[in-house]
Amino acid sequence: MTRPDGTQSQGKVRHLHKFGGSSLADPECFRRVASILKKYSGDEDLIVVSAAGKTTNRLIEWISLLDKDGRQAHEALQSLRKFQQDLIENLIEGDHKQQLVDALFDDFSQLAKAGEAALDEKQKAWAQGFGEVWSTRVLAGLLNQLGLPAVNLDSRTFLRAERSAQPEVDRARSWPLINEQLAQYQSKRVVITGFMAQGQAGDTVLLGRNGSDYSATVIGALADVSRVTIWSDVAGVCSADPRIVDDACLLSLLRLDEAAELARLAAPVLHSRTLQPVSQSAIDLTLRCSYEPDSGSTRIERVLASGRGAKIITSLDNVCLVQLDVPASHDFKHVKEQVDSLLNSIKLQALAQSASDDQHRIQLAFTAEVAGDVLAKLKAANIQAEISVREDHCMVAAVGAGVTGNPVHCHGFYQQLKGQPIEFIAESPAGVSIAAILRKVDTAALVASIHQSLFHAQRKIGLVLLGKGNIGSRWLELFSEQKTALERRHGMSFTLIAIQDSKKQWLDLEGINASDAVNAFDEKAQAYEGTEWLNRLMQNPFDDIIILDVTANAGLSDLYPMMAEHGFHLISANKYAGSAVSEHYYRVQDAFAKTGRRWLYNATVGAGLPVNYAIRDLQESGDDVLSLSGIFSGTLSWLFQQYKQGESFSALLEQAWLQGLTEPDPREDLSGADVMRKLVILTREAGLAIEPEDVQVQSLVPESLATTDLDSFFEQSKALDEYLAPWLEKAEIEQGVLRYVARLGKDGKARVGIEVLPQDDPMANLLPCDNIFAIESKWYRENPLVIRGPGAGRDVTAGAILSDINRLTSML
């Protein structure tokens, strides 16, 4: 942040969390907020709160009753006192409970005494501010009780503003005061009242409509926080109102100018005053849902990259048209300039406006809330025109940077308005919106039809392939064959925009020809370092980016959370993230959940077999998986199907490697690590907790060959024959067969290794390369659910990736 003197502050890295009244509506809501702060806040973070539930409305009701009915006013105040006391009684324990109750009774005594006489405007503002004070006390007390040191702070001690129709915080006066206050609280969360500031005379100044959100971003800017998160009853900004458009999607990223335009068009989730401090500071603003913290979020980003079209369809009912009919004898251009100047002076911008030279008519669309005030101001300015207000109008708009320059979106918007009672259509000067003002219509149906037209038929998907080896090269062939069918099936375009290996990336936003990509890679690709390749993908013209990780690179899995944070979807055949230690696995899951992105990984187990989905469906439908068993490695399935007396295991291994049936280093298969990872992935899909080290693993790789280079390994691979000879002899004695089996028992114990199975066992009679998965659950206890089929090979794995693309696309 820039200080008032122009220098840069060196404040501590803090975050600010803002909770509205609906997030603090009852004791359970307070507990939920405390749980959120325990998980998502640091020990010096700031928390701005509104009055609990409808407290402010009830204070306003009490004030209005004072002049009408003293008995009703008294009852209203006592009812509010009981509500606030119940919050304390249900949430706070010990001595601190009585302290809060005593403070509450003292406040209500002050209110009752003040209400004995008529309240002036300053006293009314003072009375309305108590709701925020009570919220800070209770929440700070609850946090302390949970072992999270916290203090409550009244924003009037540092925020300075003067009374007006739309008060603005004086940041130059407020900046030293807030830093003086915060310096007193080390390693403590500071819970601050929203909605209020103090005037020069020491009076309470209420910050007006959306005042709590505005005070949160102002305080964040003054305190030099790195991020402000506004927690409310919605997860963020969607492509349309999800209450009227079932397939509206949450937008994980939104440009600041798009957010500002949405706020200007009176969308309820944002307000232009809230965004003003964000645009003038280095704050990141995030919108999240306090009722479902992990349901995703919207981050407002200040970087103004080139826009590509509409992102949001919004609507507004109860719109009024202020109409000026200018006499033909007057200078129409001069009148228009007068109107613009007046609106600028009173800081009111029309939702949309039309100026018709030939009709000498100016039409200004405003919310019904402010239309009367605009009319009065225009008439008082003696503008030479016949001025009137026309009610019963509505607005629908498409918002997104570059929308006015996107011919497809413009055409789709205008087409859906055919036959509607349109007054006029206006494009914003910055090209961020197209708004149509209409006589009263069913806006819900219109929004749904525009949303369908703009966001489904023309959605553009960019594909990024990580790994061009065995599976990657086969997927390129398959994509080249199936691209047209894929696009017809989903009504979207799919463009391969990047291919890369561990050192080089070929990026072309115009599209890469998949059929010749492998041959052209070395000529086209450029070297990259670290995460540079990921950052290069940020500036793209696509609606969604899907990254396909077909590598066996553990380092790439470390970048999965960053991929989600960048707004990318992910499909992986890479098993490392799904089988990593729980801390990393859940970090990846959380990253995709919080950003509203998707991570699909059916190809990590069983290649194209739908085993992941089957287990997840059982879990999500109320069943409980009791045990898992099977042959999870197509490679080891093939090897042990062929391995009999007279056969050399080492020779079979080399044959499988040459045919591409093994990992690039076959020791990945022989070590059991690959099977262990699959068992961990499936166990987690079943909703069970497991760590990789919980699995007992039998490795087939002799210690002497574990660390040699690949050539040396194959030269000395006869050691495998010696190791397996006793096992083969055991199988002959027991008249069984050798198989490499994975098992998760009902006791929770997990093991992968060689077993001798009876010849009539289902796992003994598979086709070469087949996998088999036996799932025993409450519903499949007597007769386990069995899934079997090819579990290895470039064809089925590449097909599994394409299948996941189909599945993910259907979710967009």
N, C-alpha and C positions, 0 to 999 in steps of 0.2 A: 504494500500500500504506500501511497505517497502522502507524507505529512502535509499539514497546511503550509509549511515553509518550503515545500518542494523537495525535501530530502526523503530518502527511503528509510522506512522503519525496519528494525531488526527483531521483530516480535517472535515469540515462541511459536512453534508449529502447533496450531490448535485447530480443532473442528468445532462447528456449531451445529446443534440439533434443535430444530423448532417443532413443537407439538401443539396442534390446535385443540380447540375445545372438544371436538368429537373424539380425539385421541385420549382425552382425560374425562370421559363422561361419567365414569363410575369407578368403584374400587378395583374391579378387574382390569379396567383400562389403565389405571395407574400402575398396577403390577406389570402389565404388559409393557408399558413404557419403561419401567425400571429394568425389566429383563432386556429390552432393546439396548438400553444404555450400558448395561453390564457387558453385553456382547460387542457393541459397536462403538463405544466411546472410550476416550482416554482419560487419564486422571486429571488433566487440566482443561478438558473440553468445556465449552459453554453450552448451556441449554436455555432456550427461550420458550416460554409457555404462555398459552392463552388461559382465559378463565375456564374452569371445568364445566363441560356440558353447556347448558343454557344459562349459566350464571349471569352473564352480562345482560341478556334479555330480561331476566327476572329483576335485576337491579333497575333497568329502565322502566319496567312495569311498575315497580314500587314507587319510583319517582313520579310517574304519571298519575298514580293513585293518590298521592299526597294532596293534590288539589281537588280530588273528586270525592273520596270516601276514606276517612281516616281509619275506620275499622278494617276495611279491606287492605289498606296499605300496611297496617300492623300485621295482619295475617300473612300477607305476602312476604314480609321481612322475616317473620318467624319461620315460615316454611323454608326460606332460603337458608336461614341459620341452621335448621335441622339437617338440610342436605349437606352443608359444609361440615357440620359436626359428625354426621354419619361417615363421611370420608375419613376423618381423623380416627374415629372409633374403630373402623374396619381395617385401617392401614398401619397405624402407629401403635407401638407398645411401650411400656415402661413409663419413666418420669416424663419423657418428652411429650407423651400424649397429653398430659395435663397442661404442660406449658403451651401447647398449640391451642387447646380448648380455651385456656384463659385469654390468650391473645385474640382468639376469634370472638369471645364474648365482649372483650374491650372494643373491638372494631364495631360490633353491632350496637354497642351502647353509643358510640360516636355517631353512627348512622341514625339511630333513633333520635338522639338529641338534635342532630342537624335537621331532621325532618319535622321538628316542632314548628319551624318557620318556613317560609317560602325559600326554595333554593334558587340561587342565581346560576348562571351558566358555568361559572368556575366551580361551584359546589357540586353541580350535577356531574361534571367531568371527574371531580375528586371521588364522588360516590361510585361512579361506574368503574373506577380503576381497582376497586378492592378485589374483584374476582381474580385478577392476575396475581395479586399479592398472596391470596389464599392458596393458589395453585403452587407457587414457588415454595411456600413454607411446607406444604404437605409432601411435595415431591422431594425436596432436599432432605426432609426427615426420613422418608422411606429409603432413599439412597444410603444415608448414613446407617440406617438400621440393617441394610444388606451388606455393609462393609465397604461401601463406596463413599469415601469422604466427600461431603458436599456442603455448600453454603448457599443461602438464598440472597438475592440482591435486587433491590428496587431500581429499575432503569431510570427513574427520575433523579437518582443521585448523579447521573452523568449525561443523559441525553437532554439536549437543549433544543427547543423549538418554540415558535410563537403561534398563537391561535389563529386559524384561518379556515377557509372551506376545505382545503387540502394541505394540512401542515407538513412542512418539510423540515427534517432534522438539520440543525446548524452543525455541520461536521467540524468546522474549525474550532468552535467552542466545546464540542463534545469530546474531541479526540484526546486532549490531555486529561480530561476527567475520567474517562473509562480506563485509560492506562494506569492512572493513579489508583483506581479501585482494584483492578485486576492484579496489580503488583502486591496486594495484601494477601492474595490467596495462592499459595504455592501447593501443588500436588492435590488440588481439590477441584471437583467439578463445581461450576458456578451456575446456579439456576436463576435466571433473570426474568423479570416481568416483561411481557410484550405489550404493544399497543399504547404505551404511555411515554411521555417526555415531560420536562418541566419548562415553564415559561420564565421570562426574565423576572416576573413578579413573584416567583416561587409557586405559581399555580400549576395544576395538572393540565397538560395539553394532550388530548386524545388524538392519535394519529389517523383516525378516520377509517374508511372502508379498506379492508385488507391490511389494517395497521399492524397486526402482529407479524405477518409475513414480511412486511416492509421493515419493521423494526429489527427483525432477525437478520436480514441482509445488510442493513445499516450497521448494526452492532458487529456483524462479521467483518465488514469492511474496516470499521474503526479499530477492531481488535486484531486485524491482520491475520484472520484465520485462513486456512488453505481451502476449506470446503464448508459450505452450508448445506445441510440436509433438511428439507422440509418434509416432516412426517405427517401424513393426513390419512383420510379414509380411502384414498386411491393410490395406485402404485406409481402413477406418473401420467405422461401424455400418451394417449393412444391415437391411432390413425383415424378414429372416429369415436363417438360416445359409445362405449361397449354395451350400454343399456338398450341401444337401438340398432346397433350393428354387431351381430353375433361374432363375426370373424375379425373384428377390429383388433389390431395388434399393438402391443406396447412398444413405443419407440425408445430404444435404449439411449440414443443420442439425438439431440436437437440443437440446431444452431441458435445462437443468441438472437439474431435478427428474426428468425422464425418464431421463437418463443415470444419476442416482443410483439410481433404482428398478431399472434394468437391472443395475447393479452389485450391488445388494442381492440380486437374484435369481440371482447367481453367473454372469452371462454372462462369458465369458472375455476379451472385448475391453476391459472396464472393471472397475475395482475401487473400492469406496467410499472407501478411504483415499486413492486418487489424486485423487478429486474434492473431498475435504475442503478442501485449501488453495485450490482454485479458487473454492469457494463463499464463502471468507472473504477474497478479494482481488479485484483488478480484472483478473485474467488471462483471456485468451481461450485455450481449449484446443482444439487441432486434432489429429485422428488421421489419419495418412497411411501409405502403403505404401512402404517403402524399396526394394522390388524393382521397383515400377512407380510412380515418383514422380508421374507425370501421370495416374494412373488415377482420380483423384478423392480426396475427403477428407470427413471429418465434423467440423464445428465445433460445439463445445458452447457454447451461448449462455445467459447468465444471465438475460436478460429473460424474465419469466414471463408471457407473453401468454396470453390465454384459450385453453385446449386444446379440440380438437374430436374427439378419438377416438384409436384405436389407431394406432401407427406401426410397431410391431415385434412379431413373434411369436417367442418364445423358448422353449426347453425345457431340461430338465435330467434326466439319468438318475442313478441311484444316490442317490435321495432316501430318507431314513429318517424315519419318524413316531415322535416321542416322545409317548406316549399316557399321560394321567393319568385314571384312573377314580376319581372322588371318591365316598366312601360317602354314601348318601342322608341319613345323620344329620348330615353336616357342612355348613357354610355354603359353598355352591359359589362364591358371589361373592367371599368372603374368600380362598378358595384361588386363584381366578383372579388376584386382586390380588397375592398372594404370588408367584405365578409371573411375572407381568409385572415386579414389582419386582426379582426375582432376575435375569431376563434383562437388564434395564436396567443392573444393577450390574456384570454381567460383559460388557457391551457386545456381546451376541449377540442379533440379531433373527431371528426365524423367517422362513423364506421365505414361509410362509403359515400361518395358524392358524385353528382352529375351536373354539368353545366352545358346547357343547350343554347348556342348562339342564335340559331334560327327561331327558337321558341321563346327566347329571352327568359329562360327558366333555370333556376338553380334548385337542386334537390339535395338535401343533407339528411342522411340517415343517422339516428341516434337511438340509444336505449330509451325506453319510456321514462326511466328514472331521471334523465337529464334533459329530455326534449323541452319540457316546460321552461326550464331555466334558460336554455339557449334561445327560445322564442322571446322571452322577456328581455334578454340582453340585446337581441337584434332590433327589437322595437324601440328600446331605449336609445339605441345608437342612431336613430333617425335615418336608417338606410332607405333609399328611395325605391321601394318595392312593396308589393302586396304580399304580406307574410302570413302564412297559415301553417297549421299542424294537421297532418293526416295520420290517423291511428290505424291499428289492425294490419300491420305489415310484418314481414319476417325476413330473415337473411340466411342464405347458405353461402359458404365460401370454401375455396380450396387454398390451403396455405402450404408454402414450401418455397425455399429459395430457387429462383429460376423458373417458377411455374408459368409465368407469362411468356417465357421464351420457349416453352416446351409445346410444340404443335400438337402432339398426341394428347397431352393432358388438357390443353385448351379446347381442342376439338371435342374430347369426351365430355368436358364440363358443359359446353354449349349444347351438345347433342341431348344431354339428359334434361336440359331446361326447355326443350321444344314443347310448345303447347301450354307452358306454365304462364301464370299472370304476372309477367315481369314488368317492373317499373323501369329498372335500368341495371346494367352490369358495369362494374368499375374495376379497373386494375390498379393496384397500389403503385405509387411512383417508383418504389424500389424493386418492383417485380416479384414481391414475396407473396402476393395473394391476388385471387380473383374473387370478387364478392358480387352476388346477385341479390338485389332487393326486390321482393315480390309481395303482392297482396296475399293475405292469409292463405297458407296451404299446409298440407301435412308434411312438415319438414323432416320427420323421421323417415318416411318412405323415400323422400327425395335424397336425403343424405345416404341412405342405404344403396340407392341405385347409382349415385355418383361414385361412391366408394367402390362398388363392384366394377364399374366401368373403368375407373382410373388405375386401381391398384391390383387387379387380378389379370386382366387381359394383357397388360403391357409390362408386367413385372420382369425386371432384368436380373439374372443371377450370374455372378462371376464365380468360376471354379479355379481353385489353386491346388495343384498336385505336388505333394511333398514325397519325393522318391520316384525315380524313373527306372528302377531295376526290374526284377522279374514280374512282380504284381503290377507295378506302375505302368510298365510298357504294355501289359495286356489290357489294363483298364483304358489306356489311350486308344487301343484298337476297338474296344467295346464301345467307348463313348463316340468314336467316329461313326460306328455303325448305327448307334441308337439315338443320336442327338435329335434328329428330326422327329422320331416317335416320342421322345421325351418332351419336346416342346409342344407337340400337339396334345399330348396327354394332359399337360398342366396349364396350357395357355400362357406359357412364359418362355422367355429366351434364355438359353444357357450358353455362356461363352467361357472357354478355357482361356484364362488370362495370365497364368503363371505356372511354370514347372521349375522345380529346383532339386538339387542334390545337396550334399553336406557342405559344398563350397561355393556353388554358383547358382544364380537365379536368372531365369528368362522371364521377363515381365513384358507383356504387350497388352494394353487395355483395349486395343482394337480386336484382339482375339488371336489365338494360336491354332494353326491347323493341326489337329490331334493326329491325323494319319501320317504326318511326316515329322512329328515333333522330336522323336528320339534322334533321328539323323541330323536335324538342324540344331540340336541343343548346344553343342560345343561352339558353334559359330555365333549363336545369338546370345548365349548366357553371359552374365557379368558376375564377377566375384562379389561377395558380401562378407561382412564381419558381424558377429553377434546377432542382435535382433534387427539389424538394418533391413533385412528382407521383409520383416513384418511391417516396419514403418513405411516402406515403399508402397505397400498396399493401401495405405490410408486414403490417399487422394484418388478416388475411383468414381466412375459414373453409375455404379450398380446399386440396385435396391438392396441386395444381400450378397455377401461373399460367403462361400462355403469352402473351407479348407479340407483337403483329403490327405490324411497322414497314413501312407502305406509303408512307412519305414519301420525299422526295429530300433529306432534311435531313442535311448532313454533321455538324452538332453532335450529333445523336442517336447517331450511330455512335461518338462518343467515350464515350458512357455504356454501351456494350455490356458492358464488363467489370463495371461496377457492377450491371447487371441480373443477370449470372451470380452475382455475390457475394451478391446479395439472394435467390438461390435460384429465379430465374425462368428459364423456357425462352424462346427467341426464334425467330420466323420473320420473315424480312425480304425485302422487295423492294427495299430501300434498298441501293444498290451501293457506298456509300462505304467501309464497313469491309472488304469483300472485296477492294477494289482500292486500299486505302490503302498507305502505305509499309509495308515488311515489319515494322518494329518494332511498329506498331500492329496490323497484321493478326494477327501471332502472339501478341500480348498478348491479343487477343480470343479466339483459339483456345484459348490456355492457360487463360484465365479459365473458359471453359465446361468444358474437360476437367477442371480441378482441382476444380470444384464438382459434377461429375456432371450438369450441366445440358446441354441440347441447343440447338444453333444450326443451323437449316436455312435455306437461301437459294436454293432452286431457282428461285424467281421472279425472281432478279436477272438471269438470262440466259435468253432464249428464252421468256419468259412461262411457259406451261404445258408447254413441251417438256422432256423429261427429259434434257437434255444434260449438266447437272452430274453427275447420277447415273450416266450412261453412262460419262463419262470417269473418274469415281472408281472405278466397278466394274472398268474395265479396269486401272487402276493397282493396285487392291487384289488383283486376281486374278493379278498377275505380269506383265502386259503393260507395255510402255513406249510412251508417246505420242511420236511423232517430229515431227509438225507438225499445225497446226490452220489451217483457213481457212474463210471463209464470209461470208455477209451476216448480221450480228448485230443490225441495227437494223430493226425492223418499219417504223419511220417512214421511214427512208431507202430501204428496199426499196419502199415504196409510192410515194414521190416519184420515184425513178428509173425505176420501171416506167411511170409516167405521162408522164415528161419526154421529149418528142420535139420534132422541128422543128415550130414553130407553137404550141407550148405555152409558157406563162410559168411558170418555176419558182417565182417569188414568189407567183403566184396559187395554184399548187398547194399551196404551203406554208401559206398562210392557210386554204385549204380543209381541209387535214389538221389544222390547229390547232383549227378550229371543230368538227371531228368527234371531237376527243379522241385523235387518233393520235399527238400529239407530247407531249413534256414540257410542263409549264405555261409554261416559257420555251423555245421551240423552238430557241434557240441551243445548248441543252444537247445536242440531237440533231445540229445542223449543225456544231458545233465538233469533232465526233468524240470528245469526252470520254466520252460514254456508251458508244460502241463500244470505246474504249480500256479503260474499266473492265471491260467484259464479257470482253475478251481477257485482261486480267490475272487475272480471277477464274478463267477456264477454264484458263489456264496453270498457276495454282497448284493447281487441282483435279487436274491431270495430274502433280503432284509436282515441278514445275519452279520454280526461283526466278526471280522477276522483280520489278522495281520499275516503278511507273507511268512514270517518266521514261525507262525503257528502250524505250518504244514510240514510234516515229516517227508523229506524228499530223498529218494534213492537215485543216486547218479550212476549212469552207466559208463562214465568217463574215468578211466584210471587216473590217479593223481599225477602220474608221470607225463600224461598227455594233456593235462588241463591248461597249461600255460604256454605250450609250444605254438609256433606259427602253424598255419593251416597245412602247408606242404609237409612239414614234419609230422603233423598229426596223421595224415593219410599214410605216410611212409611207415609209421609205427602202429597202424591201426589194428594189426593182428593181436595186439594186447586185448582188444575187445573180445576176440574169439576165446582167449584163455579165461577171461572173466565170466563169460556167459556159459561156458561149457558145463560147469556143475549144475546150473539152472536147467539146461536142456536135458541133462541126465535125470534130474529130479522129475521133470515133466514126463519123461518116458516111463519112469518107474510108476508114477501115479496115473499113467494113461490119460494125461491131460495135455494142455497146450499152454505155452508161455504168452502172456499178454502184459502190457504196461498199463496199469489201471490207476485211475484217480478215484478216491473215496472221501466223502464227508459223512461221517457216521451220525446216528441219532444222538450220540454222546457229545457231539461237537468236535470230535477229533478228526483231523484231516491228514491224509497220507497219499503220496503218489509213488508207485514203484512196481516192480515185477511181481506177478502172481501166477500161480499154476491154476488154471481154470478147467473144470470138467468140459469134455468135448461137446456136450449139449447145452452149455451155457450160452445165452444170447450174445455175450461179448466174445465168445470163442468163434462165432460163425459170421464173420463180416467179410464183405468184399474188400480187396486191398485198397487202402487209403480211407476206408470208411471210418467215421466216428460214430459212437453210440452214447447217448445220454439217458440215464434212468433217473427219473425224478419221483421220489416218494413223498407224498404230502398227506394232509388230513383227508383230502378228497380222493387221493390216489394211493391209499395205504395198502390195500390188498392187491391191486394191480397197477404197479408204477407206470407213470406216463413215460413212454420211450420215444425218443427222437433219434433217427439214424440216417446216415447218408454220407456223401463225400465230405471229408473234413479238411482236406488239404488240396493244394493245386492252385495254379495261377488263375485258371478259368473261374472256379467257384468263388475264390476270394475277390477277384475283380468284379464278379457278378454281385457279390454281397455289398460291395461299395456302391455300385449303381442302384441296388435295391434300397440302400439307406438314403441315397439322393432322392429317390422317388418318395420315400416315407417322409423325409425332412421337408421336401417341397410342399407336400400336402398339408404341413403344419403352418406354412407361412401365410 
